[in-house]
Amino acid sequence: MNQWIFSICNFSFKQTLSVFSDIKISGKENIPLDGPVMIVSNHISNIDPAIVAASITRRPNFLAKKELFNNLFLNNFLRSYGAYPVDRGKGDIGALRWGEKQLKKGNALILFPEGTRSKTGKLMKGKSGVARLATLTETPIVPIGISGSENLQNLLKVLAPISKLRINIGKAFTLKKENFSKKKDYDEATNEIMIKIAMQLPDKYHGSYEISKNINFSYIN
């Protein structure tokens, strides 16, 4: 049943995007066809998870804010869609273990390192959970940049996502696990992950992560 819910919703949303949106997706070939992968993206719209899912070639799993699961219908739907609740106000060990379990199964996991939607559209400071999970599981990371979904805030917009959408999918990379010994290392690695996302976005979305011509990635292979 769960498989059918995601497949039907994802297929329907793809068709809806093609009808209502000016959408262009580049870099689909950068998504591994099998094996564990962490897909990280900026977050500027309430329906970004659905947009990312419709843009890639695999069925993904998600972490979503726990508040969305308070409604019984949404709880059942989101879990069937592949989502798991995360408490954004603290380090949620349960959510981390769930993500680790999905990756060890060889699944794809979509994460938004900022932890919440950016109200300005510009990249906010990333949280270190992605770096910690990546080093724990030694999983490749694929950065995605979404632009143009800023006006799609109401969840009902999935029915008519009228917008000019650009989804850029970057090449996969891994973290140098031997570099991690303290919190500072995870924070620096998170900054580099966010820069990788910024590299998939137009300049106006970069926020705190301006791109230098001479970027030295110390934590990324």
NUVO-862288 format. One record per residue (C-alpha): x, y, z. Coordinates in nm, 4 decimals, always signed. Example, Ala and Ser with C-alpha at 12.3 -4.5 7.8 and 13.67 -1.06 7.14 Angstrom:
BEGIN
+----------+----------+----------+
:     east :    north :       up :
+----------+----------+----------+
:  +1.2300 :  -0.4500 :  +0.7800 :
:  +1.3670 :  -0.1060 :  +0.7140 :
+----------+----------+----------+
//
This chain:
BEGIN
+----------+----------+----------+
:     east :    north :       up :
+----------+----------+----------+
:  +0.0000 :  +0.0000 :  +0.0000 :
:  +0.2761 :  +0.2419 :  +0.0964 :
:  +0.4563 :  +0.1822 :  -0.2319 :
:  +0.1417 :  +0.2639 :  -0.4283 :
:  +0.0764 :  +0.5881 :  -0.2408 :
:  +0.4176 :  +0.7334 :  -0.3205 :
:  +0.4216 :  +0.6080 :  -0.6791 :
:  +0.0780 :  +0.7486 :  -0.7604 :
:  +0.1402 :  +1.0844 :  -0.5891 :
:  +0.4860 :  +1.1287 :  -0.7370 :
:  +0.3713 :  +1.0411 :  -1.0904 :
:  +0.0717 :  +1.2739 :  -1.0616 :
:  +0.2868 :  +1.5594 :  -0.9343 :
:  +0.5362 :  +1.5145 :  -1.2182 :
:  +0.2516 :  +1.5500 :  -1.4664 :
:  +0.1175 :  +1.8523 :  -1.2794 :
:  +0.4585 :  +2.0202 :  -1.2870 :
:  +0.4847 :  +1.9639 :  -1.6606 :
:  +0.1451 :  +2.1295 :  -1.7156 :
:  +0.1563 :  +2.4231 :  -1.4731 :
:  +0.5276 :  +2.4995 :  -1.4368 :
:  +0.8107 :  +2.6122 :  -1.6559 :
:  +1.0433 :  +2.3498 :  -1.5135 :
:  +1.3940 :  +2.2528 :  -1.6179 :
:  +1.5998 :  +1.9863 :  -1.4436 :
:  +1.9703 :  +1.9495 :  -1.5085 :
:  +2.2123 :  +1.6873 :  -1.3796 :
:  +1.9769 :  +1.3905 :  -1.3351 :
:  +2.2661 :  +1.1668 :  -1.4341 :
:  +2.4427 :  +1.2668 :  -1.1109 :
:  +2.1968 :  +1.0676 :  -0.8985 :
:  +2.3359 :  +0.7141 :  -0.8385 :
:  +2.0958 :  +0.4522 :  -0.9726 :
:  +2.1396 :  +0.2333 :  -0.6651 :
:  +2.3103 :  +0.2250 :  -0.3289 :
:  +2.2823 :  +0.4735 :  -0.0415 :
:  +2.2890 :  +0.8439 :  -0.1214 :
:  +2.2151 :  +1.1622 :  +0.0713 :
:  +2.0469 :  +1.4264 :  -0.1424 :
:  +2.0852 :  +1.7737 :  +0.0124 :
:  +1.9004 :  +2.0838 :  -0.1038 :
:  +1.8172 :  +2.4420 :  -0.0190 :
:  +1.4651 :  +2.4933 :  +0.1165 :
:  +1.2536 :  +2.7888 :  +0.0011 :
:  +0.9053 :  +2.6380 :  -0.0362 :
:  +0.6720 :  +2.4109 :  +0.1591 :
:  +0.6514 :  +2.1770 :  -0.1388 :
:  +1.0262 :  +2.1515 :  -0.2035 :
:  +1.0349 :  +1.7876 :  -0.0815 :
:  +0.7798 :  +1.6914 :  -0.3468 :
:  +0.9696 :  +1.8928 :  -0.6101 :
:  +1.2985 :  +1.7164 :  -0.5295 :
:  +1.1292 :  +1.3756 :  -0.5275 :
:  +0.9769 :  +1.4467 :  -0.8692 :
:  +1.3142 :  +1.5610 :  -1.0061 :
:  +1.5217 :  +1.2523 :  -0.9308 :
:  +1.5218 :  +0.8994 :  -1.0664 :
:  +1.4775 :  +0.7110 :  -0.7385 :
:  +1.2225 :  +0.6745 :  -0.4646 :
:  +1.3528 :  +0.8792 :  -0.1700 :
:  +1.2917 :  +0.8963 :  +0.2023 :
:  +1.2657 :  +1.2212 :  +0.3982 :
:  +1.3011 :  +1.3794 :  +0.7375 :
:  +1.0155 :  +1.6238 :  +0.8033 :
:  +0.9354 :  +1.8505 :  +1.0982 :
:  +0.7414 :  +1.6610 :  +1.3650 :
:  +0.4642 :  +1.9240 :  +1.3763 :
:  +0.3343 :  +1.7984 :  +1.0416 :
:  +0.2625 :  +1.4585 :  +1.1971 :
:  +0.0165 :  +1.5911 :  +1.4606 :
:  -0.2715 :  +1.5513 :  +1.2164 :
:  -0.3767 :  +1.1856 :  +1.1848 :
:  -0.4369 :  +1.2021 :  +0.8096 :
:  -0.1088 :  +1.3829 :  +0.7417 :
:  +0.0757 :  +1.1454 :  +0.9728 :
:  -0.0410 :  +0.8410 :  +0.7776 :
:  +0.0120 :  +1.0081 :  +0.4408 :
:  +0.3621 :  +1.1383 :  +0.5161 :
:  +0.4813 :  +0.8057 :  +0.6529 :
:  +0.3427 :  +0.6312 :  +0.3441 :
:  +0.5182 :  +0.8915 :  +0.1288 :
:  +0.8489 :  +0.8010 :  +0.2961 :
:  +0.8797 :  +1.0707 :  +0.5632 :
:  +0.9853 :  +1.0407 :  +0.9261 :
:  +0.9336 :  +1.3069 :  +1.1974 :
:  +1.2303 :  +1.5022 :  +1.3314 :
:  +1.2405 :  +1.7368 :  +1.6296 :
:  +1.4211 :  +2.0429 :  +1.4948 :
:  +1.4562 :  +2.2001 :  +1.8384 :
:  +1.7155 :  +1.9529 :  +1.9609 :
:  +1.9516 :  +1.6830 :  +1.8451 :
:  +1.7015 :  +1.4116 :  +1.7545 :
:  +1.8850 :  +1.0810 :  +1.8032 :
:  +1.5810 :  +0.8813 :  +1.6926 :
:  +1.5658 :  +1.0625 :  +1.3586 :
:  +1.9414 :  +1.0221 :  +1.3132 :
:  +1.9157 :  +0.6473 :  +1.3717 :
:  +1.6221 :  +0.6234 :  +1.1315 :
:  +1.8255 :  +0.8021 :  +0.8639 :
:  +2.1223 :  +0.5749 :  +0.9313 :
:  +1.8952 :  +0.2715 :  +0.8948 :
:  +1.7615 :  +0.3926 :  +0.5588 :
:  +2.1107 :  +0.4501 :  +0.4225 :
:  +2.2355 :  +0.1126 :  +0.5429 :
:  +1.9459 :  -0.0404 :  +0.3491 :
:  +2.0852 :  +0.1294 :  +0.0372 :
:  +1.8080 :  +0.3883 :  +0.0145 :
:  +1.8098 :  +0.7512 :  -0.0991 :
:  +1.7537 :  +1.0125 :  +0.1709 :
:  +1.6503 :  +1.3736 :  +0.1017 :
:  +1.7672 :  +1.6274 :  +0.3601 :
:  +1.7468 :  +2.0047 :  +0.3940 :
:  +2.0571 :  +2.1063 :  +0.5952 :
:  +1.9141 :  +2.4474 :  +0.6890 :
:  +1.6557 :  +2.2653 :  +0.9007 :
:  +1.3693 :  +2.4917 :  +0.7975 :
:  +1.2398 :  +2.6940 :  +0.5055 :
:  +1.4234 :  +3.0171 :  +0.4240 :
:  +1.1727 :  +3.3015 :  +0.4226 :
:  +1.4076 :  +3.5247 :  +0.2215 :
:  +1.5015 :  +3.2611 :  -0.0341 :
:  +1.8691 :  +3.2989 :  +0.0583 :
:  +2.0729 :  +3.0169 :  +0.2083 :
:  +2.0744 :  +3.0133 :  +0.5865 :
:  +2.3369 :  +2.8593 :  +0.8104 :
:  +2.3378 :  +2.4809 :  +0.7732 :
:  +2.3081 :  +2.2426 :  +1.0661 :
:  +2.5724 :  +1.9757 :  +1.1255 :
:  +2.3365 :  +1.6755 :  +1.1254 :
:  +2.4007 :  +1.6040 :  +0.7565 :
:  +2.7788 :  +1.5959 :  +0.8067 :
:  +2.7429 :  +1.3698 :  +1.1096 :
:  +2.5171 :  +1.1274 :  +0.9251 :
:  +2.7421 :  +1.1266 :  +0.6182 :
:  +3.0539 :  +1.0416 :  +0.8192 :
:  +2.8686 :  +0.7834 :  +1.0276 :
:  +2.7491 :  +0.5944 :  +0.7185 :
:  +3.0242 :  +0.6922 :  +0.4689 :
:  +2.7516 :  +0.7834 :  +0.2216 :
:  +2.7973 :  +0.9945 :  -0.0937 :
:  +2.6214 :  +1.3322 :  -0.0975 :
:  +2.4501 :  +1.4911 :  -0.3981 :
:  +2.3813 :  +1.8683 :  -0.3805 :
:  +2.0694 :  +2.0178 :  -0.5364 :
:  +1.9781 :  +2.3812 :  -0.5917 :
:  +1.6111 :  +2.4786 :  -0.6288 :
:  +1.5181 :  +2.8221 :  -0.7595 :
:  +1.1783 :  +2.9669 :  -0.8447 :
:  +0.9609 :  +2.7869 :  -0.5905 :
:  +0.9414 :  +3.0809 :  -0.3488 :
:  +0.5749 :  +3.1534 :  -0.4245 :
:  +0.4660 :  +2.7928 :  -0.3708 :
:  +0.4146 :  +2.8131 :  +0.0061 :
:  +0.0635 :  +2.6762 :  +0.0489 :
:  +0.0645 :  +2.2968 :  +0.0354 :
:  -0.2374 :  +2.3153 :  -0.1974 :
:  +0.0025 :  +2.4600 :  -0.4560 :
:  +0.0864 :  +2.0990 :  -0.5445 :
:  -0.2398 :  +2.1123 :  -0.7417 :
:  -0.1257 :  +2.4102 :  -0.9509 :
:  +0.2471 :  +2.4819 :  -0.9027 :
:  +0.2585 :  +2.7835 :  -1.1350 :
:  +0.6197 :  +2.8958 :  -1.1314 :
:  +0.9455 :  +2.9076 :  -1.3228 :
:  +1.1383 :  +2.6241 :  -1.1609 :
:  +1.5038 :  +2.5404 :  -1.2074 :
:  +1.6489 :  +2.2338 :  -1.0382 :
:  +2.0246 :  +2.1868 :  -1.0703 :
:  +2.1706 :  +1.8569 :  -0.9518 :
:  +2.5422 :  +1.8598 :  -0.8804 :
:  +2.7950 :  +1.5783 :  -0.8822 :
:  +2.8216 :  +1.3427 :  -0.5860 :
:  +3.0977 :  +1.3872 :  -0.3308 :
:  +3.2042 :  +1.2289 :  -0.0019 :
:  +3.3501 :  +1.3610 :  +0.3207 :
:  +3.7026 :  +1.2827 :  +0.4359 :
:  +3.6163 :  +1.0801 :  +0.7437 :
:  +3.9684 :  +1.0962 :  +0.8869 :
:  +3.9311 :  +1.4737 :  +0.9329 :
:  +3.6594 :  +1.4509 :  +1.1985 :
:  +3.7504 :  +1.4604 :  +1.5644 :
:  +3.5532 :  +1.7491 :  +1.7168 :
:  +3.2481 :  +1.9731 :  +1.6695 :
:  +3.4476 :  +2.2298 :  +1.4729 :
:  +3.5206 :  +1.9701 :  +1.2061 :
:  +3.1512 :  +1.8948 :  +1.1561 :
:  +3.0708 :  +2.2659 :  +1.1437 :
:  +3.3387 :  +2.3293 :  +0.8802 :
:  +3.2253 :  +2.0287 :  +0.6770 :
:  +2.8684 :  +2.1608 :  +0.6944 :
:  +2.9866 :  +2.4936 :  +0.5530 :
:  +3.1499 :  +2.3117 :  +0.2620 :
:  +2.8311 :  +2.1111 :  +0.1983 :
:  +2.6338 :  +2.4357 :  +0.1913 :
:  +2.8808 :  +2.5868 :  -0.0544 :
:  +2.8260 :  +2.2843 :  -0.2796 :
:  +2.4529 :  +2.3621 :  -0.2693 :
:  +2.5216 :  +2.7318 :  -0.3367 :
:  +2.7184 :  +2.6318 :  -0.6465 :
:  +2.3937 :  +2.4931 :  -0.7922 :
:  +2.2076 :  +2.8220 :  -0.7367 :
:  +2.1930 :  +3.1693 :  -0.8930 :
:  +2.3912 :  +3.4326 :  -0.7022 :
:  +2.0882 :  +3.5926 :  -0.5369 :
:  +2.0202 :  +3.2726 :  -0.3401 :
:  +2.3696 :  +3.2343 :  -0.1919 :
:  +2.3062 :  +3.4248 :  +0.1292 :
:  +2.5886 :  +3.3559 :  +0.3770 :
:  +2.7646 :  +3.1224 :  +0.1355 :
:  +2.9234 :  +3.3453 :  -0.1250 :
:  +3.1368 :  +3.1465 :  -0.3685 :
:  +3.5032 :  +3.2307 :  -0.4091 :
:  +3.6970 :  +3.1506 :  -0.7253 :
:  +3.9625 :  +2.9808 :  -0.5120 :
:  +3.7591 :  +2.7452 :  -0.2950 :
:  +3.9650 :  +2.5041 :  -0.0888 :
:  +3.7556 :  +2.2077 :  +0.0222 :
:  +3.9376 :  +2.0636 :  +0.3226 :
:  +3.6680 :  +1.8150 :  +0.4270 :
:  +3.5350 :  +1.7012 :  +0.0897 :
:  +3.6838 :  +1.4424 :  -0.1429 :
+----------+----------+----------+
//
